[in-house]
Amino acid sequence: MNIDEKLAKVCEGFCIDGTYIGHELIQVGNVNKTYRVKVMLPEGREKSFLVQNLNTYVFKHPVQVMDNIDKVTEHIRAKHPGQLALHFHHTKDRKTYIESGDDFWRMTNFIPSVTYNVVENLNIVRNAGRAFGSFQVDLSDFDSQALFETIPNFHNTVKRFEALEATVAADPCGKVEEVRGELDYLFSVKEQACRLTRLWEEGKLPLRVTHNDTKINNVLFDAKGDEALVVVDLDTVMPGLVGHDFGDAIRFAGNFVEEDSPEYAKVGVNMDVFRAFTEGFLEKTAGALTQIELETLALSSFVLTVELAVRFLDDYIQGSPYFKTNYPEHNLVRTRNQIALAKDMQKKLPQMEQIVKDCVDAVL
């Protein structure tokens, strides 16, 4: 069966009332295969849908992933009747997926839009903050324990350090001596980096529904303006801390250079970007967060940056089996980049904390 035959079957399985016309392969994303599928509706109007073939090597429990996504997207849609929202289509038996041999299919509405990997327009950054903030608020009354933890301990910084310690002890590729400087720094900030996890363990930070991949390119924007339309890429939605989403967004968008740039002297947190995203995020969430969540929001940026440096270095020492790399030292470059960013965040943490406070005061 060729791809057109497969996609036509998928449309039929998701009860699409129309005739399959053809498809276009979407050349974005490194995990799943995505197609824009065109259908001719009975009234003679053409309509597009997004169809994805989920990578079940990466997502070992795809049914659980889709169960999480279905619960979350339907909860959000119910709060905004008649408004644009991400919607996954269902089969006759109310499943949001179709399994066919080695294929695991899902279908969503197609939303005409643009995305951004690098952003200089601070209004786009601010609106991304609003989008991720709205995502948090819409799900603030959703029981996070109703979701599967599809990647256990994903942002458990304590566990990430323990994994690094085990890898260092094993030194499978003989790389440990080469990275002593990086290891010394990371272990010197271990207690500060593990603070969010410790506060959660002590019951001082609540578990919420978190996105866990809050890169700005996971927000769809209006192609004719700066308006954020919808948050996408919900494969990692599961229970977590609000700081995980805020911190990772700042880590990704706030760096002056990309996370694998070897120009370490240029690495640093752009405070204009930090302020813009914080303004947008807290405009939506300030009233819903606890005092300790607000007090640790700036710190979360440092925490997530250190955590990713730990993961990159762990992978490098093991020979890079996890993260996709373009050359042998790629993960080491990423590690050094994130360490440089973490060091800059340490210096600017008081300023970042003041910005958070100012943004909270402006809203409450």
C-alpha positions in Angstrom: 0.0 0.0 0.0 1.5 3.4 -1.0 1.3 6.5 1.1 -1.7 8.0 -0.7 -3.6 4.7 -0.1 -2.6 4.8 3.5 -3.7 8.4 4.0 -7.0 7.8 2.3 -7.6 4.9 4.7 -6.7 7.2 7.6 -9.3 9.8 6.5 -11.9 7.1 6.2 -11.0 5.8 9.7 -11.4 9.2 11.2 -14.8 9.6 9.7 -13.9 12.5 7.4 -16.8 13.2 5.1 -15.2 13.8 1.8 -13.0 12.4 -1.0 -9.2 12.2 -0.5 -7.3 14.3 -3.0 -3.7 14.2 -2.1 -1.0 15.1 0.4 2.0 17.3 1.1 4.9 16.1 3.3 5.6 18.8 6.0 9.3 19.2 6.3 9.4 20.2 10.0 10.0 18.1 13.1 12.6 15.5 13.8 10.4 12.8 15.4 7.1 12.2 13.7 6.2 12.2 10.0 3.6 14.9 9.3 1.4 15.3 6.2 -1.0 18.0 5.1 -3.9 16.0 3.6 -6.4 17.6 1.2 -10.0 16.4 1.0 -12.8 17.5 -1.2 -16.0 17.9 0.9 -19.4 16.9 -0.5 -20.4 20.5 -1.0 -17.4 20.9 -3.4 -15.1 22.8 -1.0 -11.5 21.7 -0.4 -10.4 21.2 3.2 -7.0 20.4 4.7 -6.1 18.3 7.8 -2.8 17.4 9.5 -2.1 13.7 9.7 0.9 12.4 11.7 2.5 9.0 11.8 3.8 8.8 15.4 7.3 7.6 16.0 6.7 4.6 18.3 10.4 4.1 18.8 10.6 7.4 20.6 7.2 7.2 22.2 7.1 3.7 23.6 3.5 4.1 24.9 1.7 5.9 22.1 -1.8 5.1 23.4 -1.0 6.7 26.7 0.4 9.8 24.9 -2.8 10.1 22.9 -4.9 9.5 26.0 -3.2 12.5 27.7 -3.6 14.7 24.6 -7.2 13.8 24.2 -8.1 14.7 27.8 -6.2 18.0 27.7 -7.3 19.2 24.3 -11.0 18.4 25.0 -10.8 20.2 28.4 -9.4 23.3 26.7 -12.0 23.2 23.9 -14.8 22.9 26.4 -13.6 26.2 28.0 -13.6 28.1 24.7 -16.7 26.9 22.7 -16.7 28.2 19.1 -13.1 29.5 19.3 -10.0 28.2 17.5 -8.5 25.3 19.3 -6.4 22.2 18.6 -8.7 19.3 18.0 -7.8 15.7 17.4 -10.3 13.7 15.3 -11.9 10.5 16.7 -12.7 7.2 15.1 -16.2 5.7 15.3 -15.2 4.0 18.6 -13.9 7.4 20.0 -10.2 6.7 19.6 -7.8 9.5 18.7 -5.5 7.1 16.9 -5.5 4.3 14.3 -3.0 1.4 14.5 -2.2 -0.3 11.3 0.7 -2.7 11.3 3.8 -0.6 12.3 1.9 2.7 11.7 0.3 4.7 14.4 -1.8 7.5 12.9 -3.5 10.6 14.3 -5.3 13.5 12.7 -5.9 17.2 13.7 -7.5 20.2 12.2 -5.2 22.2 9.9 -4.5 25.7 11.2 -3.0 28.2 8.6 -0.2 29.8 10.6 3.5 30.5 10.9 6.1 29.5 13.5 9.3 31.1 14.7 12.6 29.4 15.6 14.5 32.7 16.2 12.6 35.8 17.4 13.6 39.4 17.5 10.1 40.8 17.7 9.4 41.2 21.4 5.7 41.3 20.9 5.9 37.8 19.5 7.8 36.7 22.5 5.2 38.4 24.8 2.4 36.7 23.0 4.2 33.3 23.2 4.3 33.9 27.0 0.6 34.6 26.9 -0.1 31.5 25.0 1.8 29.2 27.3 0.3 31.1 30.3 -3.2 30.5 28.9 -2.4 26.9 28.5 -1.5 26.7 32.2 -4.6 28.6 33.3 -7.0 26.6 31.1 -5.7 23.4 32.8 -5.3 24.8 36.3 -8.5 23.0 37.3 -7.5 19.7 35.6 -6.3 16.9 37.9 -2.7 16.3 36.7 -2.8 12.9 38.3 -5.3 11.9 35.6 -2.5 12.0 33.1 0.1 9.3 32.4 3.7 10.1 33.2 4.8 9.2 29.7 8.5 10.0 30.4 9.1 9.2 34.1 11.3 11.7 35.9 11.7 13.9 32.8 12.4 17.0 34.8 13.5 15.4 38.0 16.9 17.2 38.3 18.0 15.1 41.3 17.6 11.9 39.1 19.4 13.6 36.2 22.4 14.3 38.5 22.3 10.7 39.8 22.3 9.4 36.2 25.3 11.7 35.4 27.2 10.4 38.5 26.6 6.8 37.4 27.8 7.6 33.9 31.0 9.3 35.2 31.7 6.3 37.4 31.4 3.9 34.4 33.1 6.2 31.9 32.2 3.9 29.0 34.0 5.8 26.3 37.0 7.2 28.3 35.8 10.8 28.1 35.6 11.8 31.7 39.0 13.4 32.0 38.3 15.5 29.0 35.3 17.1 30.7 36.5 17.6 34.3 36.0 21.3 34.1 32.3 21.0 33.0 31.7 18.3 35.7 33.2 20.5 38.4 30.9 23.4 37.6 27.8 21.3 37.3 28.3 19.5 40.6 29.2 22.9 42.3 25.7 24.1 41.5 23.9 20.9 42.1 22.0 22.0 45.3 20.7 25.2 43.7 19.8 23.3 40.5 17.9 20.7 42.5 15.9 23.2 44.5 12.6 22.9 42.5 12.7 19.1 42.8 13.4 19.3 46.5 10.6 21.7 47.1 8.2 19.4 45.2 9.4 16.5 47.3 8.7 18.5 50.5 5.2 19.3 49.2 5.9 23.0 48.8 5.4 23.1 45.0 2.2 21.7 43.4 2.1 19.4 40.4 0.3 20.9 37.5 -0.4 19.9 33.9 2.7 21.0 32.1 3.6 21.1 28.4 7.3 20.2 28.9 8.5 21.4 25.5 7.8 25.2 25.6 10.0 26.3 22.7 8.5 29.3 20.9 8.3 27.2 17.7 5.6 25.2 19.5 3.2 28.2 19.3 1.3 28.8 16.0 1.0 32.5 15.1 -1.3 34.4 12.8 0.6 34.8 9.4 -0.7 38.3 9.1 0.2 39.6 12.5 1.8 38.8 15.9 -1.2 37.0 17.5 -0.6 33.6 19.0 -3.2 31.2 17.8 -2.7 27.9 19.6 0.0 25.8 21.5 0.9 22.6 19.7 3.2 19.6 20.1 1.6 18.1 23.1 3.3 14.7 23.1 5.1 15.5 26.4 2.1 16.8 28.3 2.1 15.3 31.8 2.3 16.2 35.4 5.1 18.7 36.3 6.0 22.0 37.9 5.1 25.4 36.4 8.7 26.3 36.5 9.6 23.5 34.1 7.5 25.2 31.4 8.6 28.8 32.2 12.2 27.9 32.7 12.6 25.9 29.5 10.9 28.7 27.5 13.4 31.2 28.8 16.3 28.8 28.3 15.4 28.4 24.6 14.2 31.8 23.6 16.3 34.0 25.9 19.8 32.9 24.8 21.5 35.4 22.5 22.6 32.4 20.4 21.3 29.0 19.5 21.9 26.2 22.1 24.5 24.5 20.0 26.5 27.6 19.1 30.2 27.3 19.9 30.5 31.0 20.3 30.4 30.8 24.1 31.5 34.4 24.6 28.2 35.5 22.9 26.1 33.2 25.1 23.9 34.9 27.7 20.3 35.6 28.7 18.7 38.5 26.8 16.9 40.4 29.5 14.5 42.1 27.0 13.3 38.7 25.9 13.1 37.6 29.6 11.0 40.6 30.5 8.7 40.2 27.4 8.0 36.5 27.9 7.5 37.0 31.7 5.1 39.9 31.1 2.9 37.7 28.8 3.1 34.6 30.9 2.3 36.3 34.2 -0.4 38.4 32.7 -2.3 35.1 32.4 -1.0 33.1 35.3 -0.1 35.5 38.2 -3.5 35.1 39.9 -3.4 31.3 39.6 0.1 30.6 41.0 1.2 30.1 44.6 3.6 32.5 46.3 6.4 30.0 46.2 5.8 29.3 42.5 6.2 33.0 41.8 9.3 33.3 44.0 11.0 30.4 42.2 10.0 31.4 38.7 13.2 33.2 37.8 15.3 30.4 39.4 13.5 27.9 37.2 15.3 29.3 34.2 18.7 28.5 35.8 17.4 25.1 36.9 16.3 24.0 33.4 19.5 25.3 31.8 21.7 23.3 34.3 19.5 20.3 33.9 19.9 20.3 30.1 23.6 20.8 30.4 23.7 17.7 32.7 21.7 15.7 30.1 24.0 16.8 27.2 27.1 16.0 29.1 25.8 12.6 30.3 25.0 11.8 26.7 28.4 12.9 25.5 30.3 10.8 28.0 28.2 7.8 26.8 29.1 8.4 23.2 25.9 10.4 22.3 23.3 7.6 22.0 20.3 9.8 22.9 20.5 13.2 21.3 20.8 13.6 17.6 24.3 14.9 16.7 25.9 16.3 13.6 29.5 15.8 14.6 31.3 13.9 17.5 31.7 16.9 19.8 28.2 18.2 19.3 26.9 17.4 22.7 30.0 18.8 24.4 29.4 22.1 22.5 25.8 22.1 23.7 27.0 21.4 27.3 29.5 24.3 27.2 26.8 26.6 25.7 24.3 25.8 28.4 26.9 26.1 31.2 27.8 29.6 29.8 24.1 30.5 29.8 23.7 29.2 33.4 26.6 31.2 34.6 25.1 34.4 33.1 21.8 33.6 34.7 23.5 33.2 38.1 24.8 36.8 37.7 21.5 38.2 36.6 19.2 36.2 38.9 18.5 39.2 41.3 17.5 41.2 38.2 15.4 38.4 36.9 13.6 38.0 40.2 12.9 41.8 40.3 11.3 41.6 36.8 9.1 38.7 38.0 8.0 40.8 41.0 7.4 43.8 38.9 5.3 41.8 36.4 3.3 40.3 39.3 2.7 43.7 40.9 1.5 45.0 37.5 -1.2 42.3 37.3 -2.4 41.8 40.8 
